[in-house]
Amino acid sequence: MISESESRVMEVLWTRAPQTADEIVAALAPLHDWQEATIKTFLNRLLKKGVVRAEYEGRRYLYFPMLARADWVDAQSRSVLDRLFGGRVAPLVAHFSEREALSRDDIAELRKLIDKLDR
């Protein structure tokens, strides 16, 4: 639904909304080597997709997220699981454990989650 670059714009709006285009540019330009026009292009794409709305106030537009971050994370997570692991969580965890990408803290959190789910 939204690209990686567009998600950066959304992160700014999810952090604090509403914001003007200038505020969004100020937040993103130093972090990414993006020009103002690039960021405004992303904003316009998000408007067309309906995940952002704009309200005219005074001589500027205020931008609001219409997509909740939790809903976006859920859709992204489901997409990765479906595409790479057949929609199953266990192969995902196995993948990371085989590559020693799970820390002791990660394993402890997984144990707590499994214990909670077993109750």
N, CA, C and O atoms as CSV, one atom per row, in Angstrom:
chain,resi,resn,atom,element,x,y,z
A,1,MET,N,N,0.812,-1.199,0.000
A,1,MET,CA,C,0.000,0.000,0.000
A,1,MET,C,C,0.856,1.264,0.000
A,1,MET,O,O,0.697,2.113,-0.878
A,2,ILE,N,N,1.759,1.403,0.969
A,2,ILE,CA,C,2.641,2.558,0.962
A,2,ILE,C,C,4.086,2.085,0.859
A,2,ILE,O,O,4.453,1.045,1.406
A,3,SER,N,N,4.898,2.863,0.150
A,3,SER,CA,C,6.294,2.504,-0.069
A,3,SER,C,C,7.126,2.761,1.192
A,3,SER,O,O,6.669,3.381,2.152
A,4,GLU,N,N,8.350,2.266,1.150
A,4,GLU,CA,C,9.286,2.486,2.261
A,4,GLU,C,C,9.494,3.986,2.501
A,4,GLU,O,O,9.465,4.443,3.643
A,5,SER,N,N,9.700,4.740,1.435
A,5,SER,CA,C,9.911,6.189,1.564
A,5,SER,C,C,8.662,6.882,2.100
A,5,SER,O,O,8.752,7.762,2.956
A,6,GLU,N,N,7.506,6.484,1.597
A,6,GLU,CA,C,6.257,7.075,2.081
A,6,GLU,C,C,6.038,6.755,3.553
A,6,GLU,O,O,5.458,7.555,4.288
A,7,SER,N,N,6.502,5.590,3.982
A,7,SER,CA,C,6.339,5.232,5.398
A,7,SER,C,C,7.142,6.162,6.302
A,7,SER,O,O,6.774,6.367,7.458
A,8,ARG,N,N,8.228,6.726,5.791
A,8,ARG,CA,C,9.011,7.696,6.577
A,8,ARG,C,C,8.187,8.956,6.835
A,8,ARG,O,O,8.230,9.522,7.927
A,9,VAL,N,N,7.444,9.386,5.830
A,9,VAL,CA,C,6.549,10.541,5.990
A,9,VAL,C,C,5.465,10.200,7.009
A,9,VAL,O,O,5.141,11.009,7.878
A,10,MET,N,N,4.912,9.000,6.894
A,10,MET,CA,C,3.871,8.576,7.826
A,10,MET,C,C,4.402,8.543,9.257
A,10,MET,O,O,3.692,8.931,10.185
A,11,GLU,N,N,5.638,8.087,9.449
A,11,GLU,CA,C,6.219,8.041,10.802
A,11,GLU,C,C,6.228,9.435,11.434
A,11,GLU,O,O,5.959,9.587,12.626
A,12,VAL,N,N,6.538,10.441,10.628
A,12,VAL,CA,C,6.528,11.814,11.139
A,12,VAL,C,C,5.120,12.192,11.592
A,12,VAL,O,O,4.942,12.795,12.650
A,13,LEU,N,N,4.127,11.837,10.789
A,13,LEU,CA,C,2.736,12.170,11.139
A,13,LEU,C,C,2.222,11.319,12.292
A,13,LEU,O,O,1.443,11.803,13.113
A,14,TRP,N,N,2.637,10.079,12.367
A,14,TRP,CA,C,2.215,9.239,13.491
A,14,TRP,C,C,2.812,9.745,14.794
A,14,TRP,O,O,2.203,9.597,15.854
A,15,THR,N,N,3.982,10.331,14.727
A,15,THR,CA,C,4.628,10.868,15.926
A,15,THR,C,C,3.900,12.089,16.451
A,15,THR,O,O,3.693,12.237,17.656
A,16,ARG,N,N,3.507,12.976,15.518
A,16,ARG,CA,C,2.789,14.180,15.914
A,16,ARG,C,C,1.969,14.670,14.735
A,16,ARG,O,O,2.488,14.866,13.637
A,17,ALA,N,N,0.704,14.861,14.974
A,17,ALA,CA,C,-0.184,15.376,13.919
A,17,ALA,C,C,-1.171,16.337,14.558
A,17,ALA,O,O,-1.511,16.173,15.730
A,18,PRO,N,N,-1.632,17.317,13.833
A,18,PRO,CA,C,-1.302,17.580,12.435
A,18,PRO,C,C,0.031,18.296,12.307
A,18,PRO,O,O,0.563,18.842,13.274
A,19,GLN,N,N,0.561,18.280,11.077
A,19,GLN,CA,C,1.778,19.015,10.758
A,19,GLN,C,C,1.632,19.661,9.391
A,19,GLN,O,O,0.888,19.184,8.533
A,20,THR,N,N,2.357,20.754,9.207
A,20,THR,CA,C,2.391,21.401,7.897
A,20,THR,C,C,3.433,20.695,7.030
A,20,THR,O,O,4.255,19.925,7.528
A,21,ALA,N,N,3.386,20.968,5.735
A,21,ALA,CA,C,4.390,20.406,4.830
A,21,ALA,C,C,5.788,20.863,5.242
A,21,ALA,O,O,6.738,20.082,5.194
A,22,ASP,N,N,5.912,22.128,5.646
A,22,ASP,CA,C,7.225,22.642,6.065
A,22,ASP,C,C,7.754,21.904,7.295
A,22,ASP,O,O,8.953,21.639,7.392
A,23,GLU,N,N,6.873,21.574,8.224
A,23,GLU,CA,C,7.297,20.827,9.421
A,23,GLU,C,C,7.731,19.412,9.048
A,23,GLU,O,O,8.704,18.893,9.595
A,24,ILE,N,N,7.023,18.801,8.134
A,24,ILE,CA,C,7.373,17.447,7.689
A,24,ILE,C,C,8.719,17.474,6.968
A,24,ILE,O,O,9.567,16.611,7.196
A,25,VAL,N,N,8.913,18.461,6.101
A,25,VAL,CA,C,10.193,18.619,5.403
A,25,VAL,C,C,11.317,18.823,6.412
A,25,VAL,O,O,12.375,18.206,6.290
A,26,ALA,N,N,11.102,19.673,7.400
A,26,ALA,CA,C,12.123,19.947,8.415
A,26,ALA,C,C,12.490,18.690,9.199
A,26,ALA,O,O,13.642,18.518,9.595
A,27,ALA,N,N,11.522,17.820,9.422
A,27,ALA,CA,C,11.783,16.584,10.162
A,27,ALA,C,C,12.536,15.559,9.325
A,27,ALA,O,O,13.369,14.820,9.851
A,28,LEU,N,N,12.252,15.510,8.026
A,28,LEU,CA,C,12.809,14.451,7.179
A,28,LEU,C,C,14.084,14.824,6.431
A,28,LEU,O,O,14.967,13.982,6.271
A,29,ALA,N,N,14.196,16.044,5.980
A,29,ALA,CA,C,15.331,16.431,5.129
A,29,ALA,C,C,16.697,16.147,5.767
A,29,ALA,O,O,17.592,15.663,5.074
A,30,PRO,N,N,16.888,16.430,7.062
A,30,PRO,CA,C,18.209,16.148,7.646
A,30,PRO,C,C,18.513,14.652,7.783
A,30,PRO,O,O,19.679,14.259,7.818
A,31,LEU,N,N,17.480,13.824,7.861
A,31,LEU,CA,C,17.670,12.386,8.079
A,31,LEU,C,C,17.910,11.606,6.797
A,31,LEU,O,O,18.593,10.581,6.800
A,32,HIS,N,N,17.351,12.093,5.713
A,32,HIS,CA,C,17.443,11.427,4.416
A,32,HIS,C,C,17.941,12.483,3.435
A,32,HIS,O,O,17.631,13.664,3.599
A,33,ASP,N,N,18.649,12.114,2.492
A,33,ASP,CA,C,19.168,13.100,1.538
A,33,ASP,C,C,18.077,13.465,0.536
A,33,ASP,O,O,18.242,13.285,-0.670
A,34,TRP,N,N,16.950,13.984,1.054
A,34,TRP,CA,C,15.790,14.311,0.230
A,34,TRP,C,C,15.604,15.812,0.140
A,34,TRP,O,O,15.800,16.544,1.110
A,35,GLN,N,N,15.223,16.251,-1.043
A,35,GLN,CA,C,14.895,17.651,-1.259
A,35,GLN,C,C,13.437,17.887,-0.854
A,35,GLN,O,O,12.662,16.941,-0.711
A,36,GLU,N,N,13.081,19.147,-0.674
A,36,GLU,CA,C,11.707,19.513,-0.316
A,36,GLU,C,C,10.702,18.964,-1.332
A,36,GLU,O,O,9.656,18.442,-0.948
A,37,ALA,N,N,11.012,19.078,-2.611
A,37,ALA,CA,C,10.089,18.616,-3.662
A,37,ALA,C,C,9.846,17.112,-3.565
A,37,ALA,O,O,8.735,16.645,-3.813
A,38,THR,N,N,10.871,16.364,-3.209
A,38,THR,CA,C,10.735,14.907,-3.060
A,38,THR,C,C,9.766,14.575,-1.934
A,38,THR,O,O,8.890,13.724,-2.093
A,39,ILE,N,N,9.920,15.234,-0.816
A,39,ILE,CA,C,9.058,14.986,0.345
A,39,ILE,C,C,7.621,15.374,0.030
A,39,ILE,O,O,6.687,14.670,0.413
A,40,LYS,N,N,7.442,16.488,-0.665
A,40,LYS,CA,C,6.089,16.913,-1.041
A,40,LYS,C,C,5.464,15.951,-2.055
A,40,LYS,O,O,4.248,15.759,-2.059
A,41,THR,N,N,6.281,15.352,-2.904
A,41,THR,CA,C,5.781,14.318,-3.826
A,41,THR,C,C,5.264,13.124,-3.027
A,41,THR,O,O,4.192,12.595,-3.324
A,42,PHE,N,N,6.016,12.699,-2.020
A,42,PHE,CA,C,5.563,11.595,-1.166
A,42,PHE,C,C,4.243,11.955,-0.480
A,42,PHE,O,O,3.331,11.132,-0.400
A,43,LEU,N,N,4.153,13.181,0.010
A,43,LEU,CA,C,2.922,13.643,0.662
A,43,LEU,C,C,1.736,13.578,-0.301
A,43,LEU,O,O,0.657,13.114,0.069
A,44,ASN,N,N,1.936,14.039,-1.528
A,44,ASN,CA,C,0.859,13.998,-2.523
A,44,ASN,C,C,0.452,12.579,-2.866
A,44,ASN,O,O,-0.733,12.303,-3.055
A,45,ARG,N,N,1.412,11.679,-2.951
A,45,ARG,CA,C,1.080,10.269,-3.198
A,45,ARG,C,C,0.231,9.708,-2.061
A,45,ARG,O,O,-0.740,8.987,-2.293
A,46,LEU,N,N,0.609,10.048,-0.829
A,46,LEU,CA,C,-0.142,9.570,0.333
A,46,LEU,C,C,-1.553,10.144,0.351
A,46,LEU,O,O,-2.498,9.460,0.744
A,47,LEU,N,N,-1.697,11.391,-0.071
A,47,LEU,CA,C,-3.032,11.999,-0.189
A,47,LEU,C,C,-3.880,11.238,-1.203
A,47,LEU,O,O,-5.041,10.926,-0.935
A,48,LYS,N,N,-3.306,10.940,-2.364
A,48,LYS,CA,C,-4.031,10.223,-3.420
A,48,LYS,C,C,-4.424,8.817,-2.973
A,48,LYS,O,O,-5.464,8.300,-3.379
A,49,LYS,N,N,-3.596,8.208,-2.143
A,49,LYS,CA,C,-3.882,6.864,-1.639
A,49,LYS,C,C,-4.908,6.886,-0.508
A,49,LYS,O,O,-5.425,5.842,-0.110
A,50,GLY,N,N,-5.198,8.076,0.003
A,50,GLY,CA,C,-6.194,8.205,1.064
A,50,GLY,C,C,-5.689,7.868,2.450
A,50,GLY,O,O,-6.489,7.710,3.371
A,51,VAL,N,N,-4.378,7.755,2.624
A,51,VAL,CA,C,-3.841,7.440,3.945
A,51,VAL,C,C,-3.447,8.692,4.715
A,51,VAL,O,O,-3.093,8.626,5.892
A,52,VAL,N,N,-3.514,9.841,4.034
A,52,VAL,CA,C,-3.277,11.147,4.641
A,52,VAL,C,C,-4.386,12.067,4.153
A,52,VAL,O,O,-4.848,11.947,3.018
A,53,ARG,N,N,-4.810,12.982,5.012
A,53,ARG,CA,C,-5.753,14.007,4.578
A,53,ARG,C,C,-5.173,15.367,4.918
A,53,ARG,O,O,-4.342,15.508,5.815
A,54,ALA,N,N,-5.631,16.360,4.179
A,54,ALA,CA,C,-5.146,17.717,4.388
A,54,ALA,C,C,-6.323,18.641,4.639
A,54,ALA,O,O,-7.361,18.539,3.985
A,55,GLU,N,N,-6.150,19.537,5.588
A,55,GLU,CA,C,-7.149,20.569,5.875
A,55,GLU,C,C,-6.490,21.919,5.699
A,55,GLU,O,O,-5.388,22.160,6.191
A,56,TYR,N,N,-7.183,22.797,4.990
A,56,TYR,CA,C,-6.653,24.135,4.764
A,56,TYR,C,C,-6.911,24.982,6.000
A,56,TYR,O,O,-8.039,25.081,6.482
A,57,GLU,N,N,-5.835,25.596,6.507
A,57,GLU,CA,C,-5.943,26.465,7.679
A,57,GLU,C,C,-5.113,27.710,7.420
A,57,GLU,O,O,-3.893,27.641,7.273
A,58,GLY,N,N,-5.778,28.828,7.366
A,58,GLY,CA,C,-5.054,30.062,7.075
A,58,GLY,C,C,-4.490,30.024,5.667
A,58,GLY,O,O,-5.232,29.937,4.688
A,59,ARG,N,N,-3.172,30.089,5.575
A,59,ARG,CA,C,-2.520,30.042,4.265
A,59,ARG,C,C,-1.700,28.776,4.077
A,59,ARG,O,O,-0.747,28.751,3.298
A,60,ARG,N,N,-2.071,27.742,4.784
A,60,ARG,CA,C,-1.304,26.489,4.696
A,60,ARG,C,C,-2.215,25.297,4.904
A,60,ARG,O,O,-3.343,25.429,5.379
A,61,TYR,N,N,-1.710,24.142,4.544
A,61,TYR,CA,C,-2.421,22.894,4.778
A,61,TYR,C,C,-1.836,22.203,6.001
A,61,TYR,O,O,-0.628,22.232,6.235
A,62,LEU,N,N,-2.717,21.585,6.770
A,62,LEU,CA,C,-2.312,20.714,7.868
A,62,LEU,C,C,-2.577,19.285,7.426
A,62,LEU,O,O,-3.630,18.987,6.861
A,63,TYR,N,N,-1.621,18.405,7.683
A,63,TYR,CA,C,-1.717,17.014,7.249
A,63,TYR,C,C,-1.956,16.102,8.446
A,63,TYR,O,O,-1.348,16.256,9.505
A,64,PHE,N,N,-2.856,15.153,8.245
A,64,PHE,CA,C,-3.264,14.210,9.278
A,64,PHE,C,C,-3.143,12.781,8.735
A,64,PHE,O,O,-3.471,12.545,7.572
A,65,PRO,N,N,-2.680,11.827,9.546
A,65,PRO,CA,C,-2.673,10.434,9.091
A,65,PRO,C,C,-4.091,9.861,9.162
A,65,PRO,O,O,-4.799,10.075,10.146
A,66,MET,N,N,-4.494,9.150,8.147
A,66,MET,CA,C,-5.790,8.474,8.130
A,66,MET,C,C,-5.630,6.970,8.362
A,66,MET,O,O,-6.608,6.255,8.576
A,67,LEU,N,N,-4.409,6.515,8.315
A,67,LEU,CA,C,-4.070,5.118,8.550
A,67,LEU,C,C,-3.372,5.037,9.892
A,67,LEU,O,O,-2.369,5.716,10.117
A,68,ALA,N,N,-3.891,4.218,10.776
A,68,ALA,CA,C,-3.261,4.036,12.088
A,68,ALA,C,C,-1.970,3.238,11.930
A,68,ALA,O,O,-1.902,2.309,11.126
A,69,ARG,N,N,-0.958,3.603,12.694
A,69,ARG,CA,C,0.321,2.897,12.607
A,69,ARG,C,C,0.149,1.412,12.912
A,69,ARG,O,O,0.747,0.569,12.244
A,70,ALA,N,N,-0.654,1.091,13.903
A,70,ALA,CA,C,-0.869,-0.315,14.272
A,70,ALA,C,C,-1.460,-1.104,13.105
A,70,ALA,O,O,-1.088,-2.257,12.890
A,71,ASP,N,N,-2.372,-0.497,12.353
A,71,ASP,CA,C,-2.959,-1.172,11.188
A,71,ASP,C,C,-1.919,-1.386,10.098
A,71,ASP,O,O,-1.913,-2.429,9.444
A,72,TRP,N,N,-1.037,-0.405,9.895
A,72,TRP,CA,C,0.019,-0.523,8.898
A,72,TRP,C,C,1.003,-1.624,9.294
A,72,TRP,O,O,1.383,-2.453,8.467
A,73,VAL,N,N,1.414,-1.628,10.566
A,73,VAL,CA,C,2.345,-2.652,11.056
A,73,VAL,C,C,1.725,-4.041,10.895
A,73,VAL,O,O,2.408,-4.980,10.486
A,74,ASP,N,N,0.447,-4.174,11.210
A,74,ASP,CA,C,-0.236,-5.458,11.073
A,74,ASP,C,C,-0.224,-5.925,9.622
A,74,ASP,O,O,0.074,-7.087,9.344
A,75,ALA,N,N,-0.544,-5.030,8.702
A,75,ALA,CA,C,-0.567,-5.399,7.279
A,75,ALA,C,C,0.831,-5.756,6.779
A,75,ALA,O,O,0.989,-6.715,6.023
A,76,GLN,N,N,1.842,-4.999,7.190
A,76,GLN,CA,C,3.214,-5.288,6.771
A,76,GLN,C,C,3.681,-6.626,7.331
A,76,GLN,O,O,4.299,-7.421,6.623
A,77,SER,N,N,3.384,-6.870,8.597
A,77,SER,CA,C,3.785,-8.127,9.235
A,77,SER,C,C,3.127,-9.319,8.561
A,77,SER,O,O,3.773,-10.330,8.286
A,78,ARG,N,N,1.838,-9.185,8.299
A,78,ARG,CA,C,1.097,-10.267,7.645
A,78,ARG,C,C,1.664,-10.531,6.251
A,78,ARG,O,O,1.786,-11.683,5.834
A,79,SER,N,N,2.004,-9.474,5.539
A,79,SER,CA,C,2.557,-9.609,4.198
A,79,SER,C,C,3.879,-10.379,4.209
A,79,SER,O,O,4.093,-11.268,3.384
A,80,VAL,N,N,4.757,-10.035,5.142
A,80,VAL,CA,C,6.045,-10.731,5.248
A,80,VAL,C,C,5.828,-12.193,5.603
A,80,VAL,O,O,6.422,-13.083,4.995
A,81,LEU,N,N,4.978,-12.434,6.585
A,81,LEU,CA,C,4.699,-13.821,6.979
A,81,LEU,C,C,4.134,-14.628,5.812
A,81,LEU,O,O,4.562,-15.756,5.570
A,82,ASP,N,N,3.180,-14.057,5.095
A,82,ASP,CA,C,2.555,-14.770,3.980
A,82,ASP,C,C,3.555,-15.033,2.854
A,82,ASP,O,O,3.636,-16.148,2.339
A,83,ARG,N,N,4.313,-14.004,2.474
A,83,ARG,CA,C,5.237,-14.136,1.342
A,83,ARG,C,C,6.414,-15.046,1.631
A,83,ARG,O,O,6.820,-15.827,0.770
A,84,LEU,N,N,6.968,-14.955,2.830
A,84,LEU,CA,C,8.217,-15.655,3.108
A,84,LEU,C,C,8.075,-16.926,3.938
A,84,LEU,O,O,8.929,-17.810,3.873
A,85,PHE,N,N,6.997,-17.018,4.720
A,85,PHE,CA,C,6.895,-18.133,5.653
A,85,PHE,C,C,5.545,-18.838,5.617
A,85,PHE,O,O,5.161,-19.491,6.586
A,86,GLY,N,N,4.827,-18.711,4.514
A,86,GLY,CA,C,3.553,-19.403,4.382
A,86,GLY,C,C,2.526,-18.996,5.415
A,86,GLY,O,O,1.627,-19.774,5.735
A,87,GLY,N,N,2.646,-17.777,5.945
A,87,GLY,CA,C,1.678,-17.292,6.923
A,87,GLY,C,C,1.891,-17.827,8.325
A,87,GLY,O,O,1.049,-17.626,9.201
A,88,ARG,N,N,3.011,-18.509,8.549
A,88,ARG,CA,C,3.268,-19.122,9.857
A,88,ARG,C,C,4.389,-18.407,10.602
A,88,ARG,O,O,5.385,-18.000,10.004
A,89,VAL,N,N,4.218,-18.259,11.906
A,89,VAL,CA,C,5.195,-17.564,12.744
A,89,VAL,C,C,6.375,-18.475,13.096
A,89,VAL,O,O,7.515,-18.013,13.152
A,90,ALA,N,N,6.117,-19.743,13.328
A,90,ALA,CA,C,7.186,-20.646,13.760
A,90,ALA,C,C,8.361,-20.683,12.780
A,90,ALA,O,O,9.505,-20.613,13.228
A,91,PRO,N,N,8.138,-20.789,11.473
A,91,PRO,CA,C,9.281,-20.766,10.553
A,91,PRO,C,C,10.057,-19.443,10.591
A,91,PRO,O,O,11.267,-19.426,10.366
A,92,LEU,N,N,9.370,-18.354,10.870
A,92,LEU,CA,C,10.036,-17.059,11.004
A,92,LEU,C,C,11.004,-17.083,12.186
A,92,LEU,O,O,12.159,-16.677,12.059
A,93,VAL,N,N,10.527,-17.560,13.330
A,93,VAL,CA,C,11.369,-17.633,14.522
A,93,VAL,C,C,12.516,-18.619,14.292
A,93,VAL,O,O,13.648,-18.367,14.704
A,94,ALA,N,N,12.219,-19.735,13.637
A,94,ALA,CA,C,13.270,-20.711,13.332
A,94,ALA,C,C,14.338,-20.097,12.431
A,94,ALA,O,O,15.530,-20.336,12.625
A,95,HIS,N,N,13.918,-19.322,11.466
A,95,HIS,CA,C,14.862,-18.657,10.567
A,95,HIS,C,C,15.852,-17.801,11.353
A,95,HIS,O,O,17.059,-17.875,11.123
A,96,PHE,N,N,15.345,-16.991,12.277
A,96,PHE,CA,C,16.224,-16.135,13.056
A,96,PHE,C,C,17.077,-16.927,14.044
A,96,PHE,O,O,18.232,-16.578,14.292
A,97,SER,N,N,16.515,-17.981,14.601
A,97,SER,CA,C,17.294,-18.768,15.561
A,97,SER,C,C,18.429,-19.514,14.865
A,97,SER,O,O,19.506,-19.676,15.438
A,98,GLU,N,N,18.199,-19.968,13.639
A,98,GLU,CA,C,19.245,-20.665,12.881
A,98,GLU,C,C,20.396,-19.739,12.512
A,98,GLU,O,O,21.523,-20.194,12.316
A,99,ARG,N,N,20.125,-18.475,12.420
A,99,ARG,CA,C,21.154,-17.501,12.054
A,99,ARG,C,C,21.695,-16.761,13.277
A,99,ARG,O,O,22.358,-15.731,13.155
A,100,GLU,N,N,21.401,-17.301,14.448
A,100,GLU,CA,C,21.856,-16.731,15.716
A,100,GLU,C,C,21.505,-15.258,15.847
A,100,GLU,O,O,22.277,-14.465,16.385
A,101,ALA,N,N,20.335,-14.910,15.350
A,101,ALA,CA,C,19.889,-13.516,15.403
A,101,ALA,C,C,19.001,-13.236,16.608
A,101,ALA,O,O,18.511,-12.118,16.768
A,102,LEU,N,N,18.793,-14.226,17.445
A,102,LEU,CA,C,17.978,-14.037,18.642
A,102,LEU,C,C,18.884,-13.886,19.857
A,102,LEU,O,O,19.701,-14.760,20.147
A,103,SER,N,N,18.735,-12.789,20.551
A,103,SER,CA,C,19.516,-12.573,21.773
A,103,SER,C,C,18.862,-13.337,22.930
A,103,SER,O,O,17.750,-13.851,22.807
A,104,ARG,N,N,19.566,-13.397,24.029
A,104,ARG,CA,C,18.994,-14.036,25.228
A,104,ARG,C,C,17.719,-13.302,25.656
A,104,ARG,O,O,16.747,-13.923,26.084
A,105,ASP,N,N,17.740,-11.978,25.535
A,105,ASP,CA,C,16.546,-11.195,25.875
A,105,ASP,C,C,15.376,-11.545,24.953
A,105,ASP,O,O,14.238,-11.666,25.406
A,106,ASP,N,N,15.661,-11.705,23.659
A,106,ASP,CA,C,14.616,-12.094,22.707
A,106,ASP,C,C,14.018,-13.445,23.097
A,106,ASP,O,O,12.800,-13.622,23.095
A,107,ILE,N,N,14.883,-14.380,23.426
A,107,ILE,CA,C,14.423,-15.719,23.791
A,107,ILE,C,C,13.582,-15.661,25.062
A,107,ILE,O,O,12.549,-16.325,25.151
A,108,ALA,N,N,14.010,-14.878,26.038
A,108,ALA,CA,C,13.245,-14.738,27.283
A,108,ALA,C,C,11.867,-14.132,26.992
A,108,ALA,O,O,10.866,-14.576,27.555
A,109,GLU,N,N,11.813,-13.126,26.121
A,109,GLU,CA,C,10.523,-12.520,25.762
A,109,GLU,C,C,9.625,-13.519,25.050
A,109,GLU,O,O,8.420,-13.564,25.298
A,110,LEU,N,N,10.210,-14.320,24.166
A,110,LEU,CA,C,9.422,-15.342,23.464
A,110,LEU,C,C,8.871,-16.377,24.444
A,110,LEU,O,O,7.724,-16.808,24.319
A,111,ARG,N,N,9.692,-16.773,25.419
A,111,ARG,CA,C,9.218,-17.727,26.429
A,111,ARG,C,C,8.035,-17.160,27.215
A,111,ARG,O,O,7.043,-17.852,27.444
A,112,LYS,N,N,8.150,-15.890,27.625
A,112,LYS,CA,C,7.053,-15.249,28.359
A,112,LYS,C,C,5.791,-15.202,27.500
A,112,LYS,O,O,4.692,-15.460,27.991
A,113,LEU,N,N,5.949,-14.878,26.241
A,113,LEU,CA,C,4.795,-14.810,25.350
A,113,LEU,C,C,4.155,-16.183,25.179
A,113,LEU,O,O,2.931,-16.305,25.206
A,114,ILE,N,N,4.966,-17.203,25.005
A,114,ILE,CA,C,4.431,-18.564,24.846
A,114,ILE,C,C,3.721,-19.006,26.121
A,114,ILE,O,O,2.644,-19.599,26.058
A,115,ASP,N,N,4.320,-18.720,27.283
A,115,ASP,CA,C,3.689,-19.056,28.560
A,115,ASP,C,C,2.338,-18.348,28.693
A,115,ASP,O,O,1.356,-18.942,29.137
A,116,LYS,N,N,2.303,-17.087,28.307
A,116,LYS,CA,C,1.061,-16.314,28.375
A,116,LYS,C,C,0.014,-16.903,27.435
A,116,LYS,O,O,-1.162,-16.982,27.792
A,117,LEU,N,N,0.422,-17.313,26.250
A,117,LEU,CA,C,-0.512,-17.894,25.278
A,117,LEU,C,C,-1.010,-19.268,25.735
A,117,LEU,O,O,-2.133,-19.658,25.417
A,118,ASP,N,N,-0.183,-19.995,26.474
A,118,ASP,CA,C,-0.572,-21.325,26.947
A,118,ASP,C,C,-1.616,-21.268,28.048
A,118,ASP,O,O,-2.347,-22.237,28.252
A,119,ARG,N,N,-1.702,-20.161,28.756
A,119,ARG,CA,C,-2.658,-20.050,29.875
A,119,ARG,C,C,-4.071,-19.989,29.415
A,119,ARG,O,O,-4.984,-19.895,30.235
